[in-house]
């Protein structure tokens, strides 16, 4: 790839993406440095999960959770339309529940929010199925929003790695649909599950105006950084200011939801879900 940059006469490379993209960019920058070449490598954060460390926000995040809210409202309408209606929405978020949490907070209709950072029980006291049955008995309908990486502890087999070396995920949505139907049937609870997976709609529609403005600002600052001779860095917002962050820091790990932090506690307050249905005291999660 560096040979190609040299052959094409490229002396500034803008890399747009998430943590995996930044790790690849870091490898390119290292090769460029070893060869003593004058090629700047500047990163622009773009991930709807918003899981890049040392940055307040990635381009695409605000659009993503805004569009996710529309699916949640649709699930709520579907759930209200039948006795024992349950609207289940699966959102993107392999390792981070930031998108799911923000979408849940943006509407007051979510009753259960499931994220990768907080294991949850299905069966037993404080489990999701008991809490769901109670919710249906009290209000007649429920809305569940789950990040795609949530509940992986509930599966017996490891799904292996993909071609890029990333851990594959089990498909949580159909699994939950099946377990909810069987669990509520065993409890003799009238129910009707409506499952919505809007992932490619969320990630493919045009950016909302705030994201478009942010993208423009990122582009400006990325060009200024490269033209001033900087490299191996990512431009982005940090505490409301545009900053240059070393690429190695951004690629060092992903931003996660703190189960004891303000964001998750706000979600628990908004949804009203029992704490034990969304957390464990320790150890592996009972199925």
N, C-alpha and C positions, 0 to 999 in steps of 0.2 A: 504493500500500500504506500509506503514511503517512496519507493522507486517510482510509483505512478505520480505522486505529488511532484517529485523532482522533474519527471519527464514532461508533465503538463505546465511546469513553471508556477505552481501554486505556492505562495508564500504565506498565506493566511488560511487556516482551516477552521471553520465554525462547526461545532459538533452540537447537535440539538437532540436532547433525549433525557432519559432517566439514569439511574445508578449504573445499570449495565452498559449503557452507551458511554458514560463517563469513564468506566474502567477500561473500555476499549480505547477511548481517546487518550487515557493516561499511558497505555502501552505504546501507542503511536508517538506520543510526545517523548517517551523514553528513548525510542529508537532514533528519533530526530536529534535528541540531545547527544546520544552516543556518536552519531555521525558528524556532529558539529555543524548542523544545518541551521539556517535562519528561516525557520518556518514556525509561525505562531499557531498554537492550538488553543482555541477559546471555546468554552462550553456555554450553552444556553439551556437552562433547565426547562424541560417539557415532560411532565408526567402527570396524568390525572390522579394518581394516588397521592401526590404531594409528599412523597416519602424521602426526599433528598435532605440530608443533614445540613445544618448551618445555613439554611435558607428558609425564609418565612413561607414562601409560596412559589409553586411552579406554574408556568404557563399551561393552561388547560384545566386546572383544578376547579376554578370557580364555575366554568362552563359545565364541567362534568357533574358536580353535585347539584347544580341548578336543574340540569336535564334529568338527573336521577329522581329529583323531587316530583317531577311530572309522572314518572312511573309509580312512585309511592302513592300519589293521589289517585291514580287509576286503580291500583290494588285496593285502596281503601273503598272506592266506589263499588268495586266488584264484591268486596267482602260484605258490605252493607246490604247488598242486593239479595242475599239468600240467608236462610237460617243457619247459624253456625258458620258463617262465612269467614274464611281465612285468606288474606292476601299475603303471599310470600314473594318478596323481591330479592333477587341475588344481584349484588353489585360487584364491581371490580375491586381488587385489593388482595393481592396474594399474601402479603406479609404485614400489611398495615391497614388499620381500620379507619384511617382519617377521612376518606371519602364517605364511608358508610355513616360515621358519626356526624359529619356535617350535614349530610342529607337527612338524617333522622332529626337533627335539631332544627332544620329549616322548615319542617312541617310538624304539627302537633299530633299527627295521625299514627305514628309508629308506637307500637306497644312492646315490641321486643327487638333489640338491636344486638346482632351477633358479630363479633369481630375476632380476628386471629389472635390478638394479644390476650384475650380473656376466655379461657376454656369454659365450657358450660356443660351441665348435666342434661341428659334427655329424660332418664328415668329417675325414680327415687324422690325423696323429700327435697323440695327446692328445685326440682328439675323442670325443664322447659315444658314437658307434656302436662304435668300437674298444673303449672302456672297458666298454661294455655287453656286447659279445661276450665279453670276458675274464671279466667277472663271471659270465655264464651258463656258461662253460666250467668255472669254478672251483666255483660254488655251485649252479648249476642254476636259479636264479630271481633276480629283481631287482625293486626297488620304486623308482619315480621319482616325485617330487613337484615340480610346476611351478607357479609363480605365473602368473596369466593374462597378465601383462605381460612375462614372460620371452621371450627369443628373437625379439623383433620385428625384430631386425636380419637374420633369416634370410629375410624376405619381400622380394620385389622391389618391390612397389607400395605406395604410401602409401594407407591406407584412408580418409583425409579426416577431417572433423570431424563431431561429432554436433550436435544442435539447440542444445546449451548451449555449443558452441564447444570442447568437449574432443576431443582426438585419439582417434579410434576405434582399436580394437585388432584385429589379425588373431586368428583363433581358433587358439591354439597347440595345443590338445589334439588335434583330428583331424589337424592337420598333422604333429605328432610321431608319432602312430600310423602314419600313412602312411609317413613317412620311416624309422621304425624297422623296419617290416615289409619295406620294399624294401631297406634297408641290410643287415639281417641275412640276408635271402634271398640277396643277392648274395654274402655271406660264407659261405653254405651253413650257417648256424647255425639249428638247430631252435628255434622260438620260438612263443609265443602271447601276444598283447597283450590285457590286460583294462583297459579305459579307464573311469574313474570321474570324473564331474563333480558334486560335491556342493554346488555354490555356493549354491543356494537353500535347501537343507536347513541349511547352516551359518548362513545369515543370518536364517532365519525361525523357528527353534525357540526355546523359552523360555530366558531367561537362567539360567545356573548360579548357585548361591547367592553365590559371591564377587562376581560382577558385580551381583547384586541389591543386595548390601550397599553396594557402591561407588556404584551409581546413587542409592540413598537418601541417601548422604553428599553426593553432588553436588547433589541437589535441595535439601537443607538449606542448603548453603553458597551456592547460587545465589540462593535467596530472601533470605538474610541480606545478600548483596551488593547486590541490587536495593533492598531496604528501607532500606539505609544510604545510598542515593543514588549508587551506582556504576553506570557504564554503559560500553559498548564494551569489555567485558572477558569473559574466559572463566575459569570456575572449574575446577580440576583438581588432580591430584597432581603435585608436582615434588620430587624427592628425598624422597619419602615424606611430604610435608606438603601440606595443602590450601592452594592459593595462588590469587591473582587474576592472570591474565596478560592484558596488553593484546591486544585482539582483532586488532589490526593485525599483531602478531608471529605469532600463531597462523595467520593467513591468508597470511603472507608466503611460505610454501613448505612442502613436505612433508618429513617425517622419512624418512630412507632408511637402508638397511643399508650400513655402511662395509665395502667389500671387504677392507680391511686391519685391520678392527676385531675385537674379541674375539668378537662374536656369530658372524660368518661363519667365523672360524677354528674356533670350537667346532663349527659345522655340518660343516666339512670333516673334523674329527677324528671326529665321530659317524658320518658316512656312510662315511668311508674313500674317498670319490671322489677320483680324481687331480686335483691342482690345475689342470692344464691343461685338464681337461674342464669346469672351472667358471670359468676365467678366461683372459684374453688378456694378452700382454705389451704390447700397444698396437695402435692402428690398428683398422680394421674387422674384423669377425669373418668368417673363411672359412666358407662354407656346407658 
